[in-house]
Amino acid sequence: MADHQHETHPAIIKRLNRAGGHLRSIVTMIEEGRSCVEIAQQLQAVESAIVNAKKTLINDHIDHCLSHSQDSGGVSKAVEEFRAISRYL
């Protein structure tokens, strides 16, 4: 398996771990009968955290992996990778 560690990965992991904690607390909020407005607000925060993590990961891939594709397979490989990752935009 190729090493795909980028400098943004620790920040992405931290963001996702935080979102996971918020998600667990939302379950508790629902079980406790908290207001739907409060729950929706927290769900929005989790959704935003995940979307931002995804954007960071994709932008990092474009900046790092695709810009260095000439070293590892050329333009056709870069285009193929961009097509693959663009499905998640």
OpenMM code with the backbone's topology and positions (N, CA, C; nanometers):
from openmm import Vec3, app, unit

residues = "MET ALA ASP HIS GLN HIS GLU THR HIS PRO ALA ILE ILE LYS ARG LEU ASN ARG ALA GLY GLY HIS LEU ARG SER ILE VAL THR MET ILE GLU GLU GLY ARG SER CYS VAL GLU ILE ALA GLN GLN LEU GLN ALA VAL GLU SER ALA ILE VAL ASN ALA LYS LYS THR LEU ILE ASN ASP HIS ILE ASP HIS CYS LEU SER HIS SER GLN ASP SER GLY GLY VAL SER LYS ALA VAL GLU GLU PHE ARG ALA ILE SER ARG TYR LEU".split()
positions = [
    Vec3(0.0844, -0.1182, 0.0000),
    Vec3(0.0000, 0.0000, 0.0000),
    Vec3(0.0887, 0.1243, 0.0000),
    Vec3(0.0551, 0.2198, -0.0825),
    Vec3(0.1339, 0.3424, -0.0945),
    Vec3(0.1146, 0.4303, 0.0287),
    Vec3(0.2178, 0.5045, 0.0621),
    Vec3(0.2115, 0.5964, 0.1750),
    Vec3(0.1477, 0.7262, 0.1276),
    Vec3(0.0312, 0.7553, 0.1789),
    Vec3(-0.0418, 0.8756, 0.1402),
    Vec3(-0.0593, 0.9680, 0.2594),
    Vec3(0.0439, 0.9867, 0.3365),
    Vec3(0.0374, 1.0783, 0.4498),
    Vec3(0.0717, 1.2183, 0.4028),
    Vec3(-0.0192, 1.3107, 0.4265),
    Vec3(0.0027, 1.4504, 0.3905),
    Vec3(0.0016, 1.5334, 0.5178),
    Vec3(0.0555, 1.6518, 0.5107),
    Vec3(0.0647, 1.7332, 0.6321),
    Vec3(-0.0714, 1.7757, 0.6842),
    Vec3(-0.1746, 1.7720, 0.6029),
    Vec3(-0.3087, 1.8082, 0.6502),
    Vec3(-0.3801, 1.6938, 0.7217),
    Vec3(-0.3312, 1.5732, 0.7101),
    Vec3(-0.4004, 1.4582, 0.7682),
    Vec3(-0.4209, 1.4674, 0.9190),
    Vec3(-0.3220, 1.5089, 0.9986),
    Vec3(-0.3485, 1.5201, 1.1430),
    Vec3(-0.4629, 1.6165, 1.1756),
    Vec3(-0.4708, 1.7274, 1.1035),
    Vec3(-0.5802, 1.8223, 1.1269),
    Vec3(-0.7144, 1.7618, 1.0851),
    Vec3(-0.7146, 1.6860, 0.9770),
    Vec3(-0.8377, 1.6199, 0.9325),
    Vec3(-0.8817, 1.5171, 1.0356),
    Vec3(-0.7880, 1.4407, 1.0864),
    Vec3(-0.8196, 1.3402, 1.1889),
    Vec3(-0.8775, 1.4078, 1.3128),
    Vec3(-0.8165, 1.5170, 1.3547),
    Vec3(-0.8654, 1.5895, 1.4718),
    Vec3(-1.0080, 1.6386, 1.4480),
    Vec3(-1.0337, 1.6944, 1.3307),
    Vec3(-1.1673, 1.7452, 1.2968),
    Vec3(-1.2695, 1.6324, 1.2964),
    Vec3(-1.2340, 1.5180, 1.2382),
    Vec3(-1.3272, 1.4056, 1.2326),
    Vec3(-1.3522, 1.3449, 1.3702),
    Vec3(-1.2476, 1.3376, 1.4525),
    Vec3(-1.2666, 1.2888, 1.5898),
    Vec3(-1.3601, 1.3805, 1.6676),
    Vec3(-1.3435, 1.5111, 1.6491),
    Vec3(-1.4311, 1.6078, 1.7158),
    Vec3(-1.5751, 1.5906, 1.6667),
    Vec3(-1.5918, 1.5728, 1.5354),
    Vec3(-1.7256, 1.5518, 1.4793),
    Vec3(-1.7871, 1.4233, 1.5341),
    Vec3(-1.7053, 1.3198, 1.5500),
    Vec3(-1.7546, 1.1942, 1.6074),
    Vec3(-1.8032, 1.2130, 1.7495),
    Vec3(-1.7313, 1.2928, 1.8276),
    Vec3(-1.7745, 1.3229, 1.9640),
    Vec3(-1.9049, 1.4000, 1.9658),
    Vec3(-1.9167, 1.4968, 1.8755),
    Vec3(-2.0418, 1.5723, 1.8650),
    Vec3(-2.1567, 1.4815, 1.8240),
    Vec3(-2.1310, 1.3901, 1.7333),
    Vec3(-2.2350, 1.2986, 1.6875),
    Vec3(-2.2838, 1.2097, 1.8020),
    Vec3(-2.1912, 1.1609, 1.8823),
    Vec3(-2.2303, 1.0801, 1.9991),
    Vec3(-2.3141, 1.1628, 2.0969),
    Vec3(-2.2788, 1.2900, 2.1133),
    Vec3(-2.3563, 1.3747, 2.2053),
    Vec3(-2.4952, 1.4051, 2.1479),
    Vec3(-2.5080, 1.4069, 2.0165),
    Vec3(-2.6399, 1.4277, 1.9552),
    Vec3(-2.7317, 1.3108, 1.9863),
    Vec3(-2.6770, 1.1899, 1.9831),
    Vec3(-2.7573, 1.0724, 2.0184),
    Vec3(-2.8092, 1.0882, 2.1609),
    Vec3(-2.7237, 1.1319, 2.2515),
    Vec3(-2.7641, 1.1543, 2.3907),
    Vec3(-2.8716, 1.2623, 2.3985),
    Vec3(-2.8543, 1.3691, 2.3211),
    Vec3(-2.9541, 1.4758, 2.3192),
    Vec3(-3.0911, 1.4217, 2.2768),
    Vec3(-3.0924, 1.3363, 2.1762),
    Vec3(-3.2182, 1.2779, 2.1288),
    Vec3(-3.2782, 1.1893, 2.2376),
    Vec3(-3.1936, 1.1075, 2.2995),
    Vec3(-3.2411, 1.0188, 2.4059),
    Vec3(-3.2965, 1.0973, 2.5241),
    Vec3(-3.2409, 1.2147, 2.5509),
    Vec3(-3.2853, 1.2989, 2.6617),
    Vec3(-3.4066, 1.3845, 2.6258),
    Vec3(-3.4480, 1.3827, 2.5000),
    Vec3(-3.5646, 1.4584, 2.4586),
    Vec3(-3.5394, 1.6069, 2.4404),
    Vec3(-3.4159, 1.6438, 2.4044),
    Vec3(-3.3836, 1.7849, 2.3825),
    Vec3(-3.4602, 1.8378, 2.2619),
    Vec3(-3.4650, 1.9689, 2.2494),
    Vec3(-3.5449, 2.0304, 2.1425),
    Vec3(-3.4871, 1.9972, 2.0049),
    Vec3(-3.5776, 1.9899, 1.9096),
    Vec3(-3.5371, 1.9597, 1.7720),
    Vec3(-3.4472, 2.0690, 1.7154),
    Vec3(-3.4697, 2.1936, 1.7559),
    Vec3(-3.3860, 2.3034, 1.7075),
    Vec3(-3.2422, 2.2842, 1.7549),
    Vec3(-3.2242, 2.2484, 1.8814),
    Vec3(-3.0884, 2.2246, 1.9339),
    Vec3(-3.0218, 2.1078, 1.8628),
    Vec3(-3.0980, 2.0025, 1.8410),
    Vec3(-3.0441, 1.8833, 1.7741),
    Vec3(-3.0066, 1.9163, 1.6302),
    Vec3(-3.0941, 1.9879, 1.5601),
    Vec3(-3.0656, 2.0254, 1.4215),
    Vec3(-2.9409, 2.1129, 1.4140),
    Vec3(-2.9259, 2.2026, 1.5091),
    Vec3(-2.8071, 2.2893, 1.5124),
    Vec3(-2.6804, 2.2065, 1.5278),
    Vec3(-2.6832, 2.1085, 1.6150),
    Vec3(-2.5659, 2.0237, 1.6356),
    Vec3(-2.5405, 1.9338, 1.5150),
    Vec3(-2.6466, 1.8847, 1.4526),
    Vec3(-2.6298, 1.8050, 1.3303),
    Vec3(-2.5662, 1.8885, 1.2200),
    Vec3(-2.6060, 2.0155, 1.2101),
    Vec3(-2.5462, 2.1050, 1.1111),
    Vec3(-2.3974, 2.1222, 1.1379),
    Vec3(-2.3594, 2.1340, 1.2645),
    Vec3(-2.2182, 2.1491, 1.2997),
    Vec3(-2.1378, 2.0251, 1.2590),
    Vec3(-2.1933, 1.9074, 1.2827),
    Vec3(-2.1258, 1.7828, 1.2442),
    Vec3(-2.1141, 1.7743, 1.0923),
    Vec3(-2.2224, 1.8059, 1.0238),
    Vec3(-2.2210, 1.8023, 0.8776),
    Vec3(-2.1152, 1.8980, 0.8222),
    Vec3(-2.1079, 2.0178, 0.8766),
    Vec3(-2.0086, 2.1161, 0.8312),
    Vec3(-1.8667, 2.0667, 0.8555),
    Vec3(-1.8439, 2.0059, 0.9705),
    Vec3(-1.7105, 1.9540, 1.0017),
    Vec3(-1.6693, 1.8464, 0.9023),
    Vec3(-1.7615, 1.7594, 0.8676),
    Vec3(-1.7314, 1.6517, 0.7730),
    Vec3(-1.7090, 1.7076, 0.6328),
    Vec3(-1.7932, 1.8012, 0.5910),
    Vec3(-1.7767, 1.8631, 0.4589),
    Vec3(-1.6416, 1.9337, 0.4502),
    Vec3(-1.6045, 2.0059, 0.5557),
    Vec3(-1.4756, 2.0762, 0.5550),
    Vec3(-1.3586, 1.9781, 0.5536),
    Vec3(-1.3711, 1.8675, 0.6246),
    Vec3(-1.2661, 1.7656, 0.6221),
    Vec3(-1.2515, 1.7076, 0.4816),
    Vec3(-1.3647, 1.6821, 0.4165),
    Vec3(-1.3613, 1.6276, 0.2804),
    Vec3(-1.2979, 1.7269, 0.1837),
    Vec3(-1.3361, 1.8536, 0.1933),
    Vec3(-1.2780, 1.9552, 0.1055),
    Vec3(-1.1280, 1.9660, 0.1254),
    Vec3(-1.0856, 1.9640, 0.2499),
    Vec3(-0.9426, 1.9717, 0.2785),
    Vec3(-0.8694, 1.8528, 0.2185),
    Vec3(-0.9245, 1.7340, 0.2357),
    Vec3(-0.8620, 1.6130, 0.1816),
    Vec3(-0.8531, 1.6186, 0.0299),
    Vec3(-0.9617, 1.6576, -0.0365),
    Vec3(-0.9628, 1.6623, -0.1827),
    Vec3(-0.8684, 1.7695, -0.2335),
    Vec3(-0.8714, 1.8885, -0.1724),
    Vec3(-0.7797, 1.9941, -0.2145),
    Vec3(-0.6349, 1.9537, -0.1933),
    Vec3(-0.6071, 1.8856, -0.0827),
    Vec3(-0.4717, 1.8378, -0.0573),
    Vec3(-0.4305, 1.7372, -0.1636),
    Vec3(-0.5220, 1.6496, -0.2012),
    Vec3(-0.4925, 1.5508, -0.3050),
    Vec3(-0.4603, 1.6213, -0.4371),
    Vec3(-0.5419, 1.7191, -0.4714),
    Vec3(-0.5185, 1.7925, -0.5959),
    Vec3(-0.3845, 1.8642, -0.5905),
    Vec3(-0.3584, 1.9334, -0.4795),
    Vec3(-0.2345, 2.0095, -0.4663),
    Vec3(-0.1113, 1.9205, -0.4632),
    Vec3(-0.1195, 1.8110, -0.3917),
    Vec3(-0.0010, 1.7280, -0.3711),
    Vec3(0.0113, 1.6177, -0.4757),
    Vec3(-0.0874, 1.5322, -0.4813),
    Vec3(-0.0774, 1.4127, -0.5656),
    Vec3(-0.0848, 1.4446, -0.7145),
    Vec3(-0.1798, 1.5271, -0.7521),
    Vec3(-0.1951, 1.5538, -0.8944),
    Vec3(-0.0855, 1.6449, -0.9474),
    Vec3(-0.0415, 1.7395, -0.8670),
    Vec3(0.0637, 1.8291, -0.9153),
    Vec3(0.1976, 1.7579, -0.9280),
    Vec3(0.2132, 1.6434, -0.8615),
    Vec3(0.3371, 1.5663, -0.8716),
    Vec3(0.3211, 1.4437, -0.9606),
    Vec3(0.2144, 1.4410, -1.0387),
    Vec3(0.1868, 1.3227, -1.1201),
    Vec3(0.2905, 1.3001, -1.2285),
    Vec3(0.3559, 1.4056, -1.2726),
    Vec3(0.4575, 1.3868, -1.3763),
    Vec3(0.5708, 1.2982, -1.3261),
    Vec3(0.5877, 1.2916, -1.1930),
    Vec3(0.6919, 1.2065, -1.1357),
    Vec3(0.6483, 1.0603, -1.1283),
    Vec3(0.5159, 1.0375, -1.1288),
    Vec3(0.4702, 0.9018, -1.0995),
    Vec3(0.3711, 0.8435, -1.2001),
    Vec3(0.3625, 0.8957, -1.3182),
    Vec3(0.2730, 0.8324, -1.4134),
    Vec3(0.2188, 0.9233, -1.5207),
    Vec3(0.2490, 1.0482, -1.5152),
    Vec3(0.2122, 1.1377, -1.6227),
    Vec3(0.0731, 1.1956, -1.6154),
    Vec3(0.0427, 1.2684, -1.7199),
    Vec3(-0.0828, 1.3430, -1.7278),
    Vec3(-0.2033, 1.2501, -1.7289),
    Vec3(-0.1963, 1.1408, -1.8005),
    Vec3(-0.3121, 1.0513, -1.8090),
    Vec3(-0.3483, 0.9950, -1.6722),
    Vec3(-0.2487, 0.9627, -1.5914),
    Vec3(-0.2759, 0.9147, -1.4555),
    Vec3(-0.3372, 1.0260, -1.3713),
    Vec3(-0.2890, 1.1484, -1.3861),
    Vec3(-0.3432, 1.2619, -1.3117),
    Vec3(-0.4893, 1.2859, -1.3491),
    Vec3(-0.5214, 1.2785, -1.4777),
    Vec3(-0.6588, 1.2982, -1.5224),
    Vec3(-0.7485, 1.1883, -1.4669),
    Vec3(-0.7001, 1.0662, -1.4704),
    Vec3(-0.7764, 0.9531, -1.4168),
    Vec3(-0.8038, 0.9719, -1.2679),
    Vec3(-0.7030, 1.0134, -1.1923),
    Vec3(-0.7215, 1.0369, -1.0485),
    Vec3(-0.8170, 1.1530, -1.0233),
    Vec3(-0.8060, 1.2595, -1.1031),
    Vec3(-0.8956, 1.3728, -1.0857),
    Vec3(-1.0401, 1.3327, -1.1127),
    Vec3(-1.0626, 1.2542, -1.2165),
    Vec3(-1.1982, 1.2058, -1.2456),
    Vec3(-1.2516, 1.1233, -1.1286),
    Vec3(-1.1656, 1.0395, -1.0735),
    Vec3(-1.2091, 0.9542, -0.9625),
    Vec3(-1.2464, 1.0367, -0.8397),
    Vec3(-1.1632, 1.1324, -0.8051),
    Vec3(-1.1897, 1.2090, -0.6834),
    Vec3(-1.2984, 1.3140, -0.7040),
    Vec3(-1.3192, 1.3591, -0.8268),
    Vec3(-1.4201, 1.4623, -0.8520),
    Vec3(-1.5622, 1.4105, -0.8270),
    Vec3(-1.5800, 1.2810, -0.8246),
    Vec3(-1.7130, 1.2257, -0.7920),
    Vec3(-1.7556, 1.2632, -0.6513),
    Vec3(-1.6604, 1.2975, -0.5651),
    Vec3(-1.6901, 1.3271, -0.4257),
    Vec3(-1.6997, 1.4759, -0.3955),
    Vec3(-1.6880, 1.5588, -0.4994),
    Vec3(-1.6977, 1.7030, -0.4793),
    Vec3(-1.8406, 1.7449, -0.4529),
] * unit.nanometer
topology = app.Topology()
chain = topology.addChain("A")
for resn in residues:
    res = topology.addResidue(resn, chain)
    for name in ("N", "CA", "C"):
        topology.addAtom(name, app.Element.getBySymbol(name[0]), res)
